[in-house]
Amino acid sequence: MPAETISSLVSALPEVYQPIFGHPELSYQVSRPCRDRLESVVQVYASLQQQLSRPLKVLDLGCAQGFFSLSLAERGATVHGIDYLHKNVDVCDALARENPHLKVTFENCRIETAIMRSEPEQYDLVLGLSVFHHVVHESGTHVVKALLKYAAEVSGALIVELALRDEPLYWGAAQAHDPSSLLERIAFVREVARHSTHLSSIARPLYVASNRYWILGGLVGRFDSWTVQPHALGEGSHEGRRRYFFCANTVAKTYRFSHDPMDRNRIEFVREKAFLTNPPPGFSIPACLLAGESSTEGWIVIERLRGRLLLDLLHEGAVLDHRRIVLSVLEQLAALEVAGLYHDDIRTWNIFVTDDGSGLLIDFGSISAQVHDVVPPGNPFLSFLIVVRETTTGAVEDIAFSRIVAISPHGLPQPYHSWAMALWQRPLHEWTFRIMHETLLKTLSVISEPTSPQPVEPWMSEIKCAVQARELRIMELESRTTQAELTALQAQSRADQAEAEVLATQQSYSWRITRPLRWLARHLRLKG
């Protein structure tokens, strides 16, 4: 088609919003230069193309003058662009005829229609650059959420630029307070850039989203499953601001940051990134393939190990080599200790049991130089005793207060009972994971037969059962007990458990018989 014909079509446009492909002489008064956004789009396109080992099939929603459609077609893509303004489509059709070697077509159509008629696998990539705010203004955020959800279900990935509520335009008040909430029904969402517009000084976020792939730093992985829960007891953890994506050979983990400088998500991401890129000698970790961050989020991709979480295996009643698990985890804790590091969340859900039966510490964001634990009892050495009890007995309860009475050696099977009793002969300030490991090895070498329990041991076991029953009762009462009564009941329970811990440390049989009887009676008395 002659250039003067394209020139006349461009002159008839209400706005030259994008550069005119192949015609710089017609692009000098363009509203948005677009090349900065094209660079961001091409990075995602190239990553997906490498993953699929072929050029992509692309749907360009609100294609305007076809700059992105034709630019991607020039890179080998098969592109279908749609726009509601027929004058835009006239320009696009003319440019397509001028470039017959490109696999690109255009259509006068609304984006809602184009999305809802899309079939599974029809498109690998869907572009929606600064078009959805118009649909939000006309139909509401719920309609746009449904459209984006469906687009993600039938295609490989979306690249979406979203306008902001703060922009001083007539449609601004209708927009979501958080633009990413429009993508909340999609598994993987990441803000890849922010680009300025011709309408205000406010830059708009550009997101990549997918229900099939994580797309991070030039790498792409197709995930089989994903979750916001780190483990079976982790509902509500991290306020839903972490996501875990499981591929055949990798695990991708994303963190969404808040504006709080003490945000636990940000702190643990920084720790995990630092640890994975520079682990201490003697500490085995999965290979770290990628670690990066922006001002709003962080991401890590690691090798996927073969095995299961200890928590899940215990819940299933799996037969485990608990000695191997306990010893291997102690070895890792001792290796951390040599480097001046400690894990502040030693739990069965942070121990990964490999296919060969060894235990590996995970959740490296919980590793720091501080010697503490994030929940009661607050001491990592005592917390490990609880993990040993849960590992050897198979009883893992999601009850916070009961953890304190689980510290006691009483109720631990041999050889762990003898091991814990030997540790309890030392002042707590002398405990180290190296000493715990060495003491267990020594105990294992001399304990061959079960020993008969002392009278205090079954007594303490019954006390633990009583406290556990009290905690369960408290949980049952939560729905019908006033907050004041519940607070008082919980405070009494904590006080009683603290007393139980003191009693458990005493090795003398000279206790007066009235004291344990009164203590036990108090625990068995529940408020209705």
N, C-alpha and C positions, 0 to 999 in steps of 0.2 A: 504494500500500500504506500502511495507517495507520502513523503514527510509532511507536505502541506495539509493533507487530509487529517493526519494525526494531530497536527497543530490546530486545526479548526475544531476537532473534537475536544482537545484540551481547553481551548478557549471557551467552549460552551459549558465547562464545569463550574459549579458554584464555588468550589474550592480545590486548588491543586494541593492536596493533602500530602502526597508522597512524590518522590522523584519519579519522573517518567522514564521507564526502563529503556536504555539505549539512546536517550535524547537529553543530554545535559543542557542543550540550548533551550529546552522547554521546562527546565527544573529550577531555574534561578529564583523563582518566587515561591518555592515549595514551603508549606506550613511546617512540616517536620522533616528534617534531613533523612532520618530512618537508618542511616548506615550503622549507628551505634547499636540499635536494636537488631539489625541484621546480623551483626557479629555475634551477639548473644544467641540468636536463633540458630545460626550456622553451627555454633559449638555443640548445641544439643543435637542438631540434625546429624552432624558428623559422628557423634558418639553412638547414636542409635543405628546409623548406617553400618558402622563397624560391628555392632552387636549382631545385626541381622545379615551382614555380608551381602547387601544389595542396596540399590537406591530405594528411597522410601516413597510411599503413596501418601500424599498430603492433601488435607482439606484446609483452605484458607478462608475463615469466616470474616466477613466484612473486609474484603480484599482491597477496597478503594480503587486506586489506579493500577493495582496489580504488581507493585514493586516487589513484595515478598514472594508472591507466587512465581513470577518470572525469574527472580534471582535464585530460588530453590530449584526451579526447572532447569536453569543453566547448570546447576550442579548434578543433574541427572535425575531429579525427582519427577514423579508423575503427579501433577498438581491440578486440583479443581478449586477455583476461586469463586466465591459467591458474594454478591453485594446487593443491597436493597435498592440502590440508586441506579437506574438504567443508564444514565450518562456515564457513570463510572464503568459499567460493563461494556459500553460502546468503545471506550478507550482501550480497555483490556482486550477485547476481541480484535481490535485493530493491531495492537502490539503482538498478539498471538499470531495473526496472519503475517506480520512482518518477520516473525521468528518461527517458521514452520518446523524447524528442527527440534523445537522444545515441546515436551509432552505436557501441555497446559491447556485447560479449558476454563470457560467462565460462564456464569449464569446469574440472571437477575432473580434473587430469591431472599427470603428472610432467613436469618440464622437459626431461628427456632425450627423452621421446616427442614433446613439442611441437616441439623443435628438429629432430629427425631426419625428421619427416613434413612439415616446411616445404618448400614448392616455390619455385623461383626466381621472384623478383619478387612473391612473395606479401606480403612485408612490406618497408616502407621503413626501419623502425626497430625494433630489438629491445631491450627493457629487461631487464636482469638485475641487480637491485639487492639485494645481500647475500643471494644464494641459492646461489652456486656453491661456497661453502666447505663446504656440506653434501655436495655431490656429490664434492668432493675427499676429504672424510673417508670417504665410503662406497666410492668407486671409484678414487681416485688422481688425480694431476694430469694424467696422460697422457689420461685419459678427458675431462677438462674442456677440455684443449687441443684435442682433436679436435672436441668439441661447439662450441666457440667458433669454430674454423676453419670448420666447416660453416655455422654461422649467418652468418658474415661472407660466405661464398661465395654464399649464396642471398638475402641481404638487402642493403639499402643501407648500414646502419651499426648499430653496437651501442653502447649505453651500459651500462657494467658497473661496479658497485661491488663491490670485492673485500675480503674480510676478511684480516687480517694474522696471520702466524705468532706474533707477540708477544702477541696477545690471550689473556688468561688463561682460556680456555674449553677444554672437553674435546677439541674438534676442532682446536685451535691447532697442535699438533705435526705434523699431516698437511699443513699448508699450505705453499706454496712460499716459499722464502726471499725471493724477489723476486716480488711478486704480478703484476707486468707480464709475467713470463715465461709466464703462462697465455695471453697474447695474442701470443706471439712469432711465430706462424704467420700473423699478419694484417699487411698492409702498413703501414697508417697507424694508429698508436696514440699517444694523448696523454692525459696526466693533466690533467683539467680542474678538479678541486677535491678537497678532503679534508673529510669531514664526521664529526662526533662521533656516537657511538652511546650507547645506554643501558646497554651491557654493561661498558664500561671507559673509561678516559681516552684510549685510543688512537683517533685519527681514521682512518677508512678512505678509501682513494683511490677516486675516481670517474674512469673512463676512457671516452673515446670511441674507437672503433676501426672501421676500414672497409677493404675491399679495392677500393673504388670512389672514395671521396672523401677529400680532406684537409679538415679542419674546424678553422679557426683564427680566433680573434678575431672571430667573427660572419661570417666569409667561408667559402665552400665552393667547392671546385673538383673537378670530376670528372677524374681522371687517367687517361691512356692507358697509361702505363708508370711503373715506379718501380725504384729500385736503391739498394743500400747502397754501391756502388762509384762513386767520383767520375769514373773513367775506366777505360780498358781495362787499364792497368797498375796499377790502384789496389786490387787485391784485398787485403783486410785493413787498408786504410787506416782510421784513426780508430777502430779496434777495433769496427767495425760500428755505431758510435753516431751515425752520420749517415744520413739517408735523403733521397732526391731524388725528387720526384713531378712528372711532366711532363704538363701539360694542353695544350690547344690553344693557349692564349695566355699561360699562366703557368707558372712553375716554383716549387714550394714546397720548402723545404729545412728539415729539422728537425735539431736538435742535442740529444743527450742528455748531460747533465752528470754528472761524477763528483763525489765529495766533496773531491777534491784542489783547493785554491785555485789551483794552477798547471796545472790541467787545460787541455790545448791546445784541446780542443773549446770550452770556455767562453771562453778568451782570444780565439780566432778568431771566435767568434760576436759578442762585444762589439766587436771591430774591424770586422767586416763590417757590423753594424748601424749603427755610428757613421759608417762611410764612405758607405754607401748613403743615409743620411739627410742627409749634409752633404759631398758630393763636392767636391774642389778645382776651381777654375775651369779650363776647358779639357779636363776629363776626361769622356769619354762613358761613361755607365753605363745599364743598363736601368732602367726606372721601378720604384721600390720601392713595392709596394702595401700591404705589411704587415710589421711587425717587432715581435715581442713575446717575452717570456720569463717563466718562473716559476723557482722555486728549483731545479727538476730538469731543465728543458729550455728551449730557445730555438727560435724559428721565424722564417723570412723567406719572403716571397712576392714574386717579382719578375716583371716582364714577360719573356715568352719571346721571345728573339731568333731570327731566321731564319738558319740556317747550321749549321756543324758544328765540332766540336773539331779543331784542327790535327792532333793526334795521330792521330785516326781517318782523316783525309784522307791523311796520309802513309802510314799502314799500307795504305791501299787503292791507293796509287800514283796518286792524283789529280793532275792537271795544275794547278799553282798559280802565281799571280803572286807569287813569293817576294819580289820587291823591294817590292811594295805591302804585303805582310804585315810584313816587317822594318821598313820605314819607319814604318808606322802604329803598330806596337808601340813603337818607339823614341820616337815623338812622345808617346805616353802615359806612358812611363817618364820622359821629360823633364818632362812636366807634373806628374807626382807629385813629382819632384825639386825643382821650384820651390816646392812646398808643404812641403818637408822630409820627404817620404815615399818609401818604397822597398818593392818587392815582394820577399819573401824566398823565393819558390818559382816562379821564371821557368822554365816548362817548356812543352813543346808541348801538354800536356794542360790548361794554364791559359791557352791562347790560343784564342779562338773566331774562326773565319773566317766572316764574314757572307756572305750571298748575293752581295753586290757585290764580294767578294774581299778586303776589308780584314780586318786582324787586330785583335781586341779582347782586352785583358787581362781575365781573370776571376779568381775566388777572391779576393775583396776582403778576406777575413779574414787573408790573408797580407801585407797592407799595414800598415806601421808606420813609425816614425821611425828604426828601426835599419837600418844599412847592412850587411846580411849576408844570406847564403843558408843555408837549412836543411840542406843536404848539401854535401859537398865539390864544388867548391873553396871554398865559404864566402864567395865574393865575388860580388855580383850582376852586376858588369860582366863578369867572366870567365864566369859562368853564361850570360849572354846570348850570348857567343860560341859556346857549345855549342848553344844554341837555333838560332842562325844556321846552324851546320854541319848540324844535323839537318833544318832546313827546306829547305836548298838541296840536300842530298844525298838526303833521304828516308830516311836510316838512323837510326831511333830504337831504341836498345837498352835493355832494362830491366836494365842492369848498372851497379851503383853506382861501382865503382872506375874503370872505363874512361872515366868522364866527365872525369877529370883530364887524360888525354892528348888529349882532344878539344878542349881549350882552344887548342891551337896553331893559328896561321894556316895552317900547312902542310896541304894537302889541301882547303882551302876553294877553291871555284871563284871565278873573277873575276866581278864586281869586288870580292868580299868579301875575297879574299886581299890585294889592295892596300890595302883599307880597314883590315884587321886589322894589316897590317905598319906602316901609318902610325900606328895607335894604339900599337903596341908601341915606337915611338920615344919615347913619353912615359913618365915614371915612373907606376906604377900609382896612386899617391896623387893624381895630377892628373886621373885619368879621371872623367868625368861622363857621364850619358846625353845631355846637351845636346851635349857634345863628340863623342860617338859618332855622334849624329844628324847634326851639321854635317859631320863628317868623311866620313860615307857619302854625303851629298848632293854634297860636293865631288868625291869619288871617282867617283861616277856621272856627273858632268859631264865628266870628263876621260878615263875608261876607255871605249873603244869597241870595241877588238879584244882578243881573248885574248892574253896574253903567254906566252912560252916559259918553262917552269919552270926555276928554278935547280937545280943538282945536288942540293942539300940537300933539296929538296922531295920528290922521289920516295923518297929515303932515309928521310925522316921518315914518309912514308906507309906504307912497309914496316914500320917500327918499330911504328906504330900497329896494323897488322894482326897483328903478332906478339903485342903486348900483348893485343889483343882475343882472339886464339886462346888465350892463356894464361888469360884470365878465363873463357872458355867451358869450358876444361878443368877449372878449379877447380870450376865448377858441376857438372860431370859427376862429379867425384871426391867431392863432398860426401856422397853416399850410402854410400860405402865407405871413406872415409878417416877415421881417428880424429880427434877434435876437436883434439887437440894438433898433429897433423901439418897439419891444415887451417889452424889459426891461424898456424902458422909460414909456410905457403905464402902465405897472404893478406898477412901482414906483409912478406914478401919482395917480393910483387907491388906493394904500396903504395910500398915504398922504391924499387923499380925505376921505377915510374911517376913518382915525384917527380924522379928523376934524368933521366927523359925530358923532363919539363917544363923543367928547367934547360938541357938540351941544345938544346931547341927554340928557346930565346930567343937563343942565340948566333948571331951573323951572320957570324962569321969562318970562313974556310975553312982556318985554320991548325991545326985539330984534328989530333992525332996519329992515324994510321990504326988503331993498335992499340986505342985506347979504344972507338970505336964497334963494332969487331969483337967485343971482349970483352963489351960491353954487350948486343949482339944475341945472342951465343952464350948468355949467361946467361938471356935471356928465352925462348929456344927449348928450354931444358933443363927438362923437367917431371918432377916426382916421380910415380912410378907408385903 
